[in-house]
Amino acid sequence: MVLVREVTAGDWEALRDIRLEALRDAPEAFGSAFAREVVFEEADWQRRIARGGSFLGYLPEASATEPAGLIGGFQEDPGVVELVSMYVRPRARGRGVGEALIATVIDWATARNAKSVHLWVTETNKPARLLYERCGFTLTAERQPLPSNPTLDEVAMSRSL
């Protein structure tokens, strides 16, 4: 069973480490870049945590300091939560971490009375798109260039709550 919990101030180093790993290992999957975030100081990570909506997933056999995955949610529009920063470490893939992280953001969105959860995924990221589809997301007609690499396109997916 995967344990998912919201990131707290004391988790800033674990959040930093997995986020930087994600940006380094899968730069085509994120709107930000490793070079941008590697220079962040503790105060920057604490500001991110203070916004709320950041979650880490842990496998039962791993220590509490070694998260298996990361996800975030934020709500600018009262009716929609945006799912962001999804990443599962390669050694934890296929073990239910992604599904548990997504379910957590869906529950978080439901608790905020959102009507849907929306996300952007790189068009060529087939494993992520299949995971989102398994979790009830469908493609919308939206598309845009990936902010960190405008030569790649992102497609939008959404799930009604």
DOKOL-985786 format. One record per atom (N, C-alpha, C): residue number from 1; residue in one letter; atom name; x, y, z. Coordinates in nm, 2 decimals, m for minus. Layout:
N
(NUM; "A"; "CA"; (X; Y; Z));
...
end
This chain:
161
(1; "M"; "N"; (0.08; m0.12; 0.00));
(1; "M"; "CA"; (0.00; 0.00; 0.00));
(1; "M"; "C"; (0.09; 0.12; 0.00));
(2; "V"; "N"; (0.05; 0.22; m0.08));
(2; "V"; "CA"; (0.12; 0.35; m0.09));
(2; "V"; "C"; (0.07; 0.45; 0.01));
(3; "L"; "N"; (0.16; 0.51; 0.08));
(3; "L"; "CA"; (0.12; 0.62; 0.18));
(3; "L"; "C"; (0.15; 0.75; 0.11));
(4; "V"; "N"; (0.05; 0.83; 0.10));
(4; "V"; "CA"; (0.06; 0.97; 0.05));
(4; "V"; "C"; (0.03; 1.07; 0.16));
(5; "R"; "N"; (0.11; 1.17; 0.17));
(5; "R"; "CA"; (0.08; 1.27; 0.27));
(5; "R"; "C"; (0.13; 1.41; 0.21));
(6; "E"; "N"; (0.06; 1.51; 0.26));
(6; "E"; "CA"; (0.09; 1.65; 0.22));
(6; "E"; "C"; (0.22; 1.69; 0.28));
(7; "V"; "N"; (0.30; 1.76; 0.20));
(7; "V"; "CA"; (0.43; 1.81; 0.23));
(7; "V"; "C"; (0.42; 1.91; 0.34));
(8; "T"; "N"; (0.50; 1.90; 0.44));
(8; "T"; "CA"; (0.51; 2.00; 0.55));
(8; "T"; "C"; (0.65; 2.07; 0.55));
(9; "A"; "N"; (0.66; 2.17; 0.63));
(9; "A"; "CA"; (0.78; 2.25; 0.63));
(9; "A"; "C"; (0.91; 2.16; 0.65));
(10; "G"; "N"; (0.90; 2.06; 0.73));
(10; "G"; "CA"; (1.01; 1.98; 0.76));
(10; "G"; "C"; (1.05; 1.88; 0.65));
(11; "D"; "N"; (0.97; 1.88; 0.54));
(11; "D"; "CA"; (0.99; 1.79; 0.43));
(11; "D"; "C"; (1.06; 1.86; 0.31));
(12; "W"; "N"; (1.10; 1.99; 0.34));
(12; "W"; "CA"; (1.15; 2.07; 0.22));
(12; "W"; "C"; (1.27; 2.00; 0.15));
(13; "E"; "N"; (1.36; 1.94; 0.22));
(13; "E"; "CA"; (1.47; 1.87; 0.15));
(13; "E"; "C"; (1.43; 1.75; 0.07));
(14; "A"; "N"; (1.34; 1.67; 0.12));
(14; "A"; "CA"; (1.28; 1.56; 0.04));
(14; "A"; "C"; (1.21; 1.61; m0.08));
(15; "L"; "N"; (1.13; 1.72; m0.07));
(15; "L"; "CA"; (1.06; 1.78; m0.18));
(15; "L"; "C"; (1.17; 1.83; m0.28));
(16; "R"; "N"; (1.26; 1.90; m0.24));
(16; "R"; "CA"; (1.37; 1.95; m0.33));
(16; "R"; "C"; (1.44; 1.84; m0.40));
(17; "D"; "N"; (1.48; 1.74; m0.33));
(17; "D"; "CA"; (1.55; 1.63; m0.39));
(17; "D"; "C"; (1.47; 1.56; m0.50));
(18; "I"; "N"; (1.35; 1.52; m0.48));
(18; "I"; "CA"; (1.27; 1.45; m0.58));
(18; "I"; "C"; (1.23; 1.54; m0.69));
(19; "R"; "N"; (1.20; 1.67; m0.66));
(19; "R"; "CA"; (1.17; 1.76; m0.77));
(19; "R"; "C"; (1.29; 1.78; m0.86));
(20; "L"; "N"; (1.41; 1.80; m0.81));
(20; "L"; "CA"; (1.52; 1.82; m0.89));
(20; "L"; "C"; (1.55; 1.69; m0.97));
(21; "E"; "N"; (1.54; 1.58; m0.91));
(21; "E"; "CA"; (1.55; 1.45; m0.98));
(21; "E"; "C"; (1.46; 1.45; m1.10));
(22; "A"; "N"; (1.33; 1.48; m1.08));
(22; "A"; "CA"; (1.23; 1.48; m1.18));
(22; "A"; "C"; (1.27; 1.57; m1.30));
(23; "L"; "N"; (1.31; 1.69; m1.26));
(23; "L"; "CA"; (1.35; 1.79; m1.37));
(23; "L"; "C"; (1.47; 1.75; m1.44));
(24; "R"; "N"; (1.56; 1.68; m1.38));
(24; "R"; "CA"; (1.69; 1.63; m1.44));
(24; "R"; "C"; (1.66; 1.51; m1.53));
(25; "D"; "N"; (1.58; 1.42; m1.47));
(25; "D"; "CA"; (1.55; 1.29; m1.54));
(25; "D"; "C"; (1.45; 1.29; m1.65));
(26; "A"; "N"; (1.35; 1.39; m1.64));
(26; "A"; "CA"; (1.24; 1.39; m1.74));
(26; "A"; "C"; (1.22; 1.54; m1.77));
(27; "P"; "N"; (1.31; 1.61; m1.83));
(27; "P"; "CA"; (1.30; 1.75; m1.86));
(27; "P"; "C"; (1.18; 1.78; m1.95));
(28; "E"; "N"; (1.15; 1.68; m2.04));
(28; "E"; "CA"; (1.04; 1.70; m2.14));
(28; "E"; "C"; (0.90; 1.69; m2.08));
(29; "A"; "N"; (0.90; 1.66; m1.95));
(29; "A"; "CA"; (0.77; 1.64; m1.88));
(29; "A"; "C"; (0.72; 1.76; m1.80));
(30; "F"; "N"; (0.80; 1.86; m1.78));
(30; "F"; "CA"; (0.77; 1.97; m1.69));
(30; "F"; "C"; (0.78; 2.10; m1.76));
(31; "G"; "N"; (0.70; 2.19; m1.71));
(31; "G"; "CA"; (0.71; 2.33; m1.76));
(31; "G"; "C"; (0.83; 2.41; m1.71));
(32; "S"; "N"; (0.89; 2.36; m1.60));
(32; "S"; "CA"; (1.01; 2.43; m1.54));
(32; "S"; "C"; (1.13; 2.35; m1.59));
(33; "A"; "N"; (1.25; 2.40; m1.54));
(33; "A"; "CA"; (1.37; 2.34; m1.58));
(33; "A"; "C"; (1.46; 2.32; m1.46));
(34; "F"; "N"; (1.55; 2.22; m1.47));
(34; "F"; "CA"; (1.64; 2.19; m1.36));
(34; "F"; "C"; (1.73; 2.31; m1.33));
(35; "A"; "N"; (1.78; 2.38; m1.43));
(35; "A"; "CA"; (1.87; 2.49; m1.42));
(35; "A"; "C"; (1.80; 2.61; m1.34));
(36; "R"; "N"; (1.67; 2.62; m1.36));
(36; "R"; "CA"; (1.59; 2.72; m1.29));
(36; "R"; "C"; (1.58; 2.69; m1.14));
(37; "E"; "N"; (1.55; 2.57; m1.11));
(37; "E"; "CA"; (1.51; 2.53; m0.97));
(37; "E"; "C"; (1.63; 2.48; m0.89));
(38; "V"; "N"; (1.74; 2.44; m0.95));
(38; "V"; "CA"; (1.85; 2.40; m0.87));
(38; "V"; "C"; (1.91; 2.51; m0.79));
(39; "V"; "N"; (1.89; 2.63; m0.82));
(39; "V"; "CA"; (1.94; 2.74; m0.74));
(39; "V"; "C"; (1.85; 2.79; m0.63));
(40; "F"; "N"; (1.73; 2.73; m0.63));
(40; "F"; "CA"; (1.64; 2.77; m0.52));
(40; "F"; "C"; (1.70; 2.74; m0.38));
(41; "E"; "N"; (1.67; 2.83; m0.29));
(41; "E"; "CA"; (1.72; 2.82; m0.15));
(41; "E"; "C"; (1.60; 2.76; m0.07));
(42; "E"; "N"; (1.63; 2.73; 0.06));
(42; "E"; "CA"; (1.53; 2.67; 0.14));
(42; "E"; "C"; (1.41; 2.76; 0.15));
(43; "A"; "N"; (1.42; 2.89; 0.15));
(43; "A"; "CA"; (1.31; 2.98; 0.16));
(43; "A"; "C"; (1.22; 2.96; 0.03));
(44; "D"; "N"; (1.27; 2.94; m0.08));
(44; "D"; "CA"; (1.19; 2.91; m0.20));
(44; "D"; "C"; (1.11; 2.79; m0.19));
(45; "W"; "N"; (1.17; 2.68; m0.14));
(45; "W"; "CA"; (1.10; 2.56; m0.12));
(45; "W"; "C"; (0.99; 2.57; m0.01));
(46; "Q"; "N"; (1.02; 2.65; 0.09));
(46; "Q"; "CA"; (0.92; 2.67; 0.20));
(46; "Q"; "C"; (0.80; 2.75; 0.15));
(47; "R"; "N"; (0.83; 2.84; 0.06));
(47; "R"; "CA"; (0.71; 2.92; 0.00));
(47; "R"; "C"; (0.63; 2.82; m0.08));
(48; "R"; "N"; (0.69; 2.73; m0.16));
(48; "R"; "CA"; (0.61; 2.63; m0.23));
(48; "R"; "C"; (0.53; 2.55; m0.14));
(49; "I"; "N"; (0.59; 2.50; m0.03));
(49; "I"; "CA"; (0.51; 2.42; 0.06));
(49; "I"; "C"; (0.40; 2.50; 0.13));
(50; "A"; "N"; (0.42; 2.62; 0.16));
(50; "A"; "CA"; (0.32; 2.70; 0.23));
(50; "A"; "C"; (0.20; 2.72; 0.15));
(51; "R"; "N"; (0.21; 2.72; 0.02));
(51; "R"; "CA"; (0.09; 2.73; m0.07));
(51; "R"; "C"; (m0.01; 2.61; m0.05));
(52; "G"; "N"; (0.05; 2.50; 0.00));
(52; "G"; "CA"; (m0.04; 2.38; 0.01));
(52; "G"; "C"; (m0.05; 2.31; m0.12));
(53; "G"; "N"; (m0.11; 2.19; m0.11));
(53; "G"; "CA"; (m0.14; 2.11; m0.23));
(53; "G"; "C"; (m0.02; 2.03; m0.29));
(54; "S"; "N"; (0.09; 2.02; m0.21));
(54; "S"; "CA"; (0.20; 1.94; m0.26));
(54; "S"; "C"; (0.20; 1.81; m0.18));
(55; "F"; "N"; (0.22; 1.69; m0.25));
(55; "F"; "CA"; (0.21; 1.56; m0.18));
(55; "F"; "C"; (0.33; 1.48; m0.22));
(56; "L"; "N"; (0.37; 1.39; m0.13));
(56; "L"; "CA"; (0.47; 1.29; m0.15));
(56; "L"; "C"; (0.41; 1.16; m0.13));
(57; "G"; "N"; (0.45; 1.06; m0.21));
(57; "G"; "CA"; (0.41; 0.92; m0.19));
(57; "G"; "C"; (0.52; 0.83; m0.15));
(58; "Y"; "N"; (0.49; 0.74; m0.06));
(58; "Y"; "CA"; (0.60; 0.65; m0.01));
(58; "Y"; "C"; (0.55; 0.51; m0.02));
(59; "L"; "N"; (0.65; 0.42; m0.06));
(59; "L"; "CA"; (0.62; 0.28; m0.06));
(59; "L"; "C"; (0.65; 0.23; 0.09));
(60; "P"; "N"; (0.58; 0.12; 0.13));
(60; "P"; "CA"; (0.59; 0.08; 0.27));
(60; "P"; "C"; (0.73; 0.04; 0.31));
(61; "E"; "N"; (0.81; m0.02; 0.22));
(61; "E"; "CA"; (0.94; m0.06; 0.26));
(61; "E"; "C"; (1.05; 0.05; 0.25));
(62; "A"; "N"; (1.01; 0.16; 0.20));
(62; "A"; "CA"; (1.11; 0.27; 0.20));
(62; "A"; "C"; (1.11; 0.36; 0.33));
(63; "S"; "N"; (1.21; 0.42; 0.35));
(63; "S"; "CA"; (1.22; 0.51; 0.47));
(63; "S"; "C"; (1.13; 0.63; 0.45));
(64; "A"; "N"; (1.09; 0.69; 0.56));
(64; "A"; "CA"; (1.01; 0.81; 0.55));
(64; "A"; "C"; (1.08; 0.93; 0.48));
(65; "T"; "N"; (1.20; 0.92; 0.46));
(65; "T"; "CA"; (1.28; 1.03; 0.40));
(65; "T"; "C"; (1.30; 1.01; 0.25));
(66; "E"; "N"; (1.26; 0.90; 0.20));
(66; "E"; "CA"; (1.28; 0.87; 0.06));
(66; "E"; "C"; (1.15; 0.85; m0.02));
(67; "P"; "N"; (1.09; 0.96; m0.06));
(67; "P"; "CA"; (0.96; 0.95; m0.13));
(67; "P"; "C"; (0.98; 0.88; m0.27));
(68; "A"; "N"; (0.87; 0.81; m0.30));
(68; "A"; "CA"; (0.87; 0.74; m0.43));
(68; "A"; "C"; (0.81; 0.82; m0.54));
(69; "G"; "N"; (0.73; 0.92; m0.50));
(69; "G"; "CA"; (0.67; 1.01; m0.60));
(69; "G"; "C"; (0.63; 1.14; m0.55));
(70; "L"; "N"; (0.59; 1.23; m0.64));
(70; "L"; "CA"; (0.55; 1.37; m0.61));
(70; "L"; "C"; (0.44; 1.41; m0.70));
(71; "I"; "N"; (0.35; 1.49; m0.64));
(71; "I"; "CA"; (0.24; 1.55; m0.72));
(71; "I"; "C"; (0.19; 1.68; m0.65));
(72; "G"; "N"; (0.13; 1.76; m0.73));
(72; "G"; "CA"; (0.08; 1.89; m0.67));
(72; "G"; "C"; (m0.06; 1.92; m0.73));
(73; "G"; "N"; (m0.13; 2.00; m0.66));
(73; "G"; "CA"; (m0.25; 2.05; m0.70));
(73; "G"; "C"; (m0.26; 2.20; m0.66));
(74; "F"; "N"; (m0.32; 2.28; m0.75));
(74; "F"; "CA"; (m0.35; 2.42; m0.71));
(74; "F"; "C"; (m0.48; 2.46; m0.78));
(75; "Q"; "N"; (m0.55; 2.56; m0.71));
(75; "Q"; "CA"; (m0.68; 2.60; m0.76));
(75; "Q"; "C"; (m0.68; 2.75; m0.77));
(76; "E"; "N"; (m0.68; 2.80; m0.90));
(76; "E"; "CA"; (m0.70; 2.94; m0.93));
(76; "E"; "C"; (m0.84; 2.97; m0.95));
(77; "D"; "N"; (m0.91; 2.88; m1.02));
(77; "D"; "CA"; (m1.05; 2.89; m1.06));
(77; "D"; "C"; (m1.13; 2.81; m0.95));
(78; "P"; "N"; (m1.23; 2.86; m0.89));
(78; "P"; "CA"; (m1.31; 2.79; m0.79));
(78; "P"; "C"; (m1.36; 2.65; m0.84));
(79; "G"; "N"; (m1.38; 2.63; m0.96));
(79; "G"; "CA"; (m1.44; 2.51; m1.01));
(79; "G"; "C"; (m1.34; 2.41; m1.06));
(80; "V"; "N"; (m1.21; 2.45; m1.07));
(80; "V"; "CA"; (m1.11; 2.36; m1.13));
(80; "V"; "C"; (m0.98; 2.35; m1.05));
(81; "V"; "N"; (m0.93; 2.23; m1.03));
(81; "V"; "CA"; (m0.80; 2.21; m0.97));
(81; "V"; "C"; (m0.71; 2.17; m1.08));
(82; "E"; "N"; (m0.59; 2.23; m1.08));
(82; "E"; "CA"; (m0.49; 2.19; m1.18));
(82; "E"; "C"; (m0.40; 2.09; m1.11));
(83; "L"; "N"; (m0.38; 1.97; m1.18));
(83; "L"; "CA"; (m0.28; 1.87; m1.13));
(83; "L"; "C"; (m0.15; 1.90; m1.20));
(84; "V"; "N"; (m0.04; 1.91; m1.11));
(84; "V"; "CA"; (0.09; 1.95; m1.16));
(84; "V"; "C"; (0.20; 1.87; m1.10));
(85; "S"; "N"; (0.31; 1.87; m1.16));
(85; "S"; "CA"; (0.44; 1.82; m1.10));
(85; "S"; "C"; (0.43; 1.67; m1.07));
(86; "M"; "N"; (0.36; 1.59; m1.15));
(86; "M"; "CA"; (0.35; 1.45; m1.13));
(86; "M"; "C"; (0.48; 1.38; m1.16));
(87; "Y"; "N"; (0.54; 1.30; m1.07));
(87; "Y"; "CA"; (0.66; 1.23; m1.10));
(87; "Y"; "C"; (0.66; 1.11; m1.01));
(88; "V"; "N"; (0.70; 0.99; m1.06));
(88; "V"; "CA"; (0.72; 0.87; m0.99));
(88; "V"; "C"; (0.87; 0.82; m1.02));
(89; "R"; "N"; (0.94; 0.80; m0.92));
(89; "R"; "CA"; (1.08; 0.75; m0.94));
(89; "R"; "C"; (1.08; 0.62; m1.02));
(90; "P"; "N"; (1.17; 0.60; m1.12));
(90; "P"; "CA"; (1.17; 0.49; m1.20));
(90; "P"; "C"; (1.16; 0.35; m1.12));
(91; "R"; "N"; (1.23; 0.34; m1.01));
(91; "R"; "CA"; (1.23; 0.21; m0.94));
(91; "R"; "C"; (1.09; 0.19; m0.87));
(92; "A"; "N"; (1.01; 0.29; m0.86));
(92; "A"; "CA"; (0.88; 0.27; m0.80));
(92; "A"; "C"; (0.76; 0.26; m0.90));
(93; "R"; "N"; (0.79; 0.27; m1.03));
(93; "R"; "CA"; (0.69; 0.27; m1.13));
(93; "R"; "C"; (0.63; 0.13; m1.14));
(94; "G"; "N"; (0.50; 0.12; m1.17));
(94; "G"; "CA"; (0.43; 0.00; m1.18));
(94; "G"; "C"; (0.38; m0.06; m1.04));
(95; "R"; "N"; (0.39; 0.02; m0.94));
(95; "R"; "CA"; (0.36; m0.03; m0.80));
(95; "R"; "C"; (0.25; 0.05; m0.74));
(96; "G"; "N"; (0.17; 0.12; m0.82));
(96; "G"; "CA"; (0.05; 0.19; m0.77));
(96; "G"; "C"; (0.08; 0.33; m0.72));
(97; "V"; "N"; (0.20; 0.38; m0.72));
(97; "V"; "CA"; (0.23; 0.51; m0.67));
(97; "V"; "C"; (0.16; 0.62; m0.75));
(98; "G"; "N"; (0.17; 0.62; m0.88));
(98; "G"; "CA"; (0.10; 0.72; m0.96));
(98; "G"; "C"; (m0.05; 0.73; m0.93));
(99; "E"; "N"; (m0.11; 0.61; m0.93));
(99; "E"; "CA"; (m0.26; 0.61; m0.90));
(99; "E"; "C"; (m0.29; 0.67; m0.77));
(100; "A"; "N"; (m0.21; 0.63; m0.67));
(100; "A"; "CA"; (m0.23; 0.68; m0.53));
(100; "A"; "C"; (m0.21; 0.84; m0.52));
(101; "L"; "N"; (m0.11; 0.89; m0.59));
(101; "L"; "CA"; (m0.09; 1.03; m0.60));
(101; "L"; "C"; (m0.20; 1.10; m0.67));
(102; "I"; "N"; (m0.25; 1.05; m0.78));
(102; "I"; "CA"; (m0.36; 1.11; m0.85));
(102; "I"; "C"; (m0.48; 1.11; m0.77));
(103; "A"; "N"; (m0.51; 1.00; m0.70));
(103; "A"; "CA"; (m0.63; 0.99; m0.62));
(103; "A"; "C"; (m0.63; 1.09; m0.50));
(104; "T"; "N"; (m0.51; 1.12; m0.45));
(104; "T"; "CA"; (m0.50; 1.22; m0.35));
(104; "T"; "C"; (m0.53; 1.36; m0.40));
(105; "V"; "N"; (m0.49; 1.39; m0.52));
(105; "V"; "CA"; (m0.52; 1.52; m0.57));
(105; "V"; "C"; (m0.67; 1.53; m0.60));
(106; "I"; "N"; (m0.73; 1.42; m0.65));
(106; "I"; "CA"; (m0.87; 1.42; m0.68));
(106; "I"; "C"; (m0.95; 1.44; m0.55));
(107; "D"; "N"; (m0.91; 1.37; m0.44));
(107; "D"; "CA"; (m0.97; 1.39; m0.31));
(107; "D"; "C"; (m0.95; 1.54; m0.26));
(108; "W"; "N"; (m0.83; 1.59; m0.28));
(108; "W"; "CA"; (m0.80; 1.73; m0.24));
(108; "W"; "C"; (m0.89; 1.83; m0.31));
(109; "A"; "N"; (m0.91; 1.80; m0.44));
(109; "A"; "CA"; (m1.00; 1.89; m0.52));
(109; "A"; "C"; (m1.14; 1.88; m0.48));
(110; "T"; "N"; (m1.19; 1.76; m0.45));
(110; "T"; "CA"; (m1.32; 1.73; m0.41));
(110; "T"; "C"; (m1.35; 1.81; m0.28));
(111; "A"; "N"; (m1.25; 1.81; m0.19));
(111; "A"; "CA"; (m1.27; 1.88; m0.06));
(111; "A"; "C"; (m1.28; 2.03; m0.08));
(112; "R"; "N"; (m1.23; 2.08; m0.19));
(112; "R"; "CA"; (m1.24; 2.22; m0.22));
(112; "R"; "C"; (m1.35; 2.25; m0.31));
(113; "N"; "N"; (m1.45; 2.16; m0.33));
(113; "N"; "CA"; (m1.57; 2.18; m0.41));
(113; "N"; "C"; (m1.54; 2.20; m0.55));
(114; "A"; "N"; (m1.43; 2.16; m0.60));
(114; "A"; "CA"; (m1.40; 2.17; m0.74));
(114; "A"; "C"; (m1.49; 2.08; m0.82));
(115; "K"; "N"; (m1.52; 2.12; m0.94));
(115; "K"; "CA"; (m1.60; 2.04; m1.03));
(115; "K"; "C"; (m1.52; 1.95; m1.13));
(116; "S"; "N"; (m1.39; 1.98; m1.14));
(116; "S"; "CA"; (m1.31; 1.90; m1.23));
(116; "S"; "C"; (m1.16; 1.92; m1.19));
(117; "V"; "N"; (m1.08; 1.82; m1.24));
(117; "V"; "CA"; (m0.93; 1.83; m1.23));
(117; "V"; "C"; (m0.88; 1.83; m1.37));
(118; "H"; "N"; (m0.79; 1.93; m1.39));
(118; "H"; "CA"; (m0.73; 1.95; m1.52));
(118; "H"; "C"; (m0.58; 1.93; m1.52));
(119; "L"; "N"; (m0.52; 1.89; m1.63));
(119; "L"; "CA"; (m0.37; 1.88; m1.63));
(119; "L"; "C"; (m0.32; 1.89; m1.77));
(120; "W"; "N"; (m0.19; 1.92; m1.78));
(120; "W"; "CA"; (m0.12; 1.92; m1.91));
(120; "W"; "C"; (m0.02; 1.81; m1.91));
(121; "V"; "N"; (m0.01; 1.74; m2.02));
(121; "V"; "CA"; (0.09; 1.63; m2.03));
(121; "V"; "C"; (0.15; 1.65; m2.17));
(122; "T"; "N"; (0.28; 1.62; m2.18));
(122; "T"; "CA"; (0.35; 1.63; m2.30));
(122; "T"; "C"; (0.29; 1.53; m2.40));
(123; "E"; "N"; (0.26; 1.57; m2.52));
(123; "E"; "CA"; (0.19; 1.48; m2.61));
(123; "E"; "C"; (0.26; 1.35; m2.64));
(124; "T"; "N"; (0.39; 1.35; m2.63));
(124; "T"; "CA"; (0.47; 1.23; m2.66));
(124; "T"; "C"; (0.49; 1.14; m2.53));
(125; "N"; "N"; (0.44; 1.18; m2.42));
(125; "N"; "CA"; (0.46; 1.10; m2.29));
(125; "N"; "C"; (0.34; 1.00; m2.28));
(126; "K"; "N"; (0.36; 0.89; m2.36));
(126; "K"; "CA"; (0.25; 0.79; m2.36));
(126; "K"; "C"; (0.23; 0.72; m2.23));
(127; "P"; "N"; (0.33; 0.69; m2.15));
(127; "P"; "CA"; (0.30; 0.62; m2.02));
(127; "P"; "C"; (0.22; 0.71; m1.93));
(128; "A"; "N"; (0.25; 0.84; m1.93));
(128; "A"; "CA"; (0.17; 0.93; m1.84));
(128; "A"; "C"; (0.03; 0.94; m1.89));
(129; "R"; "N"; (0.02; 0.96; m2.02));
(129; "R"; "CA"; (m0.12; 0.97; m2.07));
(129; "R"; "C"; (m0.20; 0.85; m2.04));
(130; "L"; "N"; (m0.14; 0.73; m2.05));
(130; "L"; "CA"; (m0.22; 0.60; m2.02));
(130; "L"; "C"; (m0.25; 0.60; m1.87));
(131; "L"; "N"; (m0.16; 0.64; m1.79));
(131; "L"; "CA"; (m0.19; 0.65; m1.64));
(131; "L"; "C"; (m0.31; 0.74; m1.62));
(132; "Y"; "N"; (m0.31; 0.86; m1.67));
(132; "Y"; "CA"; (m0.42; 0.95; m1.65));
(132; "Y"; "C"; (m0.55; 0.90; m1.71));
(133; "E"; "N"; (m0.55; 0.83; m1.82));
(133; "E"; "CA"; (m0.67; 0.77; m1.87));
(133; "E"; "C"; (m0.72; 0.66; m1.78));
(134; "R"; "N"; (m0.63; 0.58; m1.72));
(134; "R"; "CA"; (m0.67; 0.48; m1.63));
(134; "R"; "C"; (m0.74; 0.54; m1.51));
(135; "C"; "N"; (m0.70; 0.66; m1.47));
(135; "C"; "CA"; (m0.76; 0.73; m1.36));
(135; "C"; "C"; (m0.88; 0.82; m1.39));
(136; "G"; "N"; (m0.93; 0.80; m1.51));
(136; "G"; "CA"; (m1.05; 0.87; m1.55));
(136; "G"; "C"; (m1.04; 1.00; m1.63));
(137; "F"; "N"; (m0.92; 1.04; m1.67));
(137; "F"; "CA"; (m0.90; 1.16; m1.74));
(137; "F"; "C"; (m0.92; 1.14; m1.89));
(138; "T"; "N"; (m0.97; 1.24; m1.96));
(138; "T"; "CA"; (m0.99; 1.23; m2.10));
(138; "T"; "C"; (m0.93; 1.36; m2.17));
(139; "L"; "N"; (m0.89; 1.34; m2.29));
(139; "L"; "CA"; (m0.83; 1.45; m2.36));
(139; "L"; "C"; (m0.93; 1.56; m2.39));
(140; "T"; "N"; (m0.89; 1.69; m2.38));
(140; "T"; "CA"; (m0.97; 1.80; m2.42));
(140; "T"; "C"; (m0.92; 1.85; m2.56));
(141; "A"; "N"; (m0.97; 1.95; m2.61));
(141; "A"; "CA"; (m0.92; 2.01; m2.74));
(141; "A"; "C"; (m0.81; 2.10; m2.72));
(142; "E"; "N"; (m0.76; 2.12; m2.59));
(142; "E"; "CA"; (m0.66; 2.22; m2.57));
(142; "E"; "C"; (m0.52; 2.16; m2.60));
(143; "R"; "N"; (m0.43; 2.25; m2.65));
(143; "R"; "CA"; (m0.29; 2.21; m2.67));
(143; "R"; "C"; (m0.21; 2.34; m2.66));
(144; "Q"; "N"; (m0.09; 2.33; m2.62));
(144; "Q"; "CA"; (0.00; 2.44; m2.61));
(144; "Q"; "C"; (0.15; 2.40; m2.62));
(145; "P"; "N"; (0.24; 2.49; m2.65));
(145; "P"; "CA"; (0.38; 2.45; m2.64));
(145; "P"; "C"; (0.42; 2.43; m2.49));
(146; "L"; "N"; (0.51; 2.33; m2.47));
(146; "L"; "CA"; (0.56; 2.31; m2.34));
(146; "L"; "C"; (0.65; 2.43; m2.30));
(147; "P"; "N"; (0.62; 2.50; m2.18));
(147; "P"; "CA"; (0.69; 2.62; m2.15));
(147; "P"; "C"; (0.84; 2.60; m2.14));
(148; "S"; "N"; (0.89; 2.49; m2.09));
(148; "S"; "CA"; (1.03; 2.47; m2.08));
(148; "S"; "C"; (1.10; 2.43; m2.21));
(149; "N"; "N"; (1.02; 2.39; m2.31));
(149; "N"; "CA"; (1.08; 2.35; m2.44));
(149; "N"; "C"; (0.97; 2.36; m2.55));
(150; "P"; "N"; (0.95; 2.48; m2.60));
(150; "P"; "CA"; (0.84; 2.51; m2.70));
(150; "P"; "C"; (0.84; 2.43; m2.82));
(151; "T"; "N"; (0.95; 2.34; m2.85));
(151; "T"; "CA"; (0.94; 2.25; m2.96));
(151; "T"; "C"; (0.86; 2.13; m2.94));
(152; "L"; "N"; (0.82; 2.11; m2.81));
(152; "L"; "CA"; (0.73; 2.00; m2.77));
(152; "L"; "C"; (0.59; 2.06; m2.74));
(153; "D"; "N"; (0.49; 1.98; m2.77));
(153; "D"; "CA"; (0.35; 2.02; m2.74));
(153; "D"; "C"; (0.30; 1.95; m2.62));
(154; "E"; "N"; (0.21; 2.02; m2.55));
(154; "E"; "CA"; (0.14; 1.96; m2.44));
(154; "E"; "C"; (m0.01; 1.95; m2.48));
(155; "V"; "N"; (m0.08; 1.85; m2.43));
(155; "V"; "CA"; (m0.22; 1.83; m2.45));
(155; "V"; "C"; (m0.28; 1.84; m2.32));
(156; "A"; "N"; (m0.41; 1.88; m2.31));
(156; "A"; "CA"; (m0.48; 1.89; m2.18));
(156; "A"; "C"; (m0.57; 1.77; m2.17));
(157; "M"; "N"; (m0.58; 1.73; m2.04));
(157; "M"; "CA"; (m0.67; 1.63; m2.00));
(157; "M"; "C"; (m0.75; 1.68; m1.88));
(158; "S"; "N"; (m0.87; 1.62; m1.87));
(158; "S"; "CA"; (m0.96; 1.67; m1.76));
(158; "S"; "C"; (m1.04; 1.55; m1.71));
(159; "R"; "N"; (m1.08; 1.56; m1.58));
(159; "R"; "CA"; (m1.17; 1.46; m1.52));
(159; "R"; "C"; (m1.28; 1.53; m1.44));
(160; "S"; "N"; (m1.40; 1.51; m1.47));
(160; "S"; "CA"; (m1.51; 1.56; m1.39));
(160; "S"; "C"; (m1.52; 1.50; m1.25));
(161; "L"; "N"; (m1.56; 1.57; m1.15));
(161; "L"; "CA"; (m1.57; 1.52; m1.02));
(161; "L"; "C"; (m1.72; 1.51; m0.98));
end
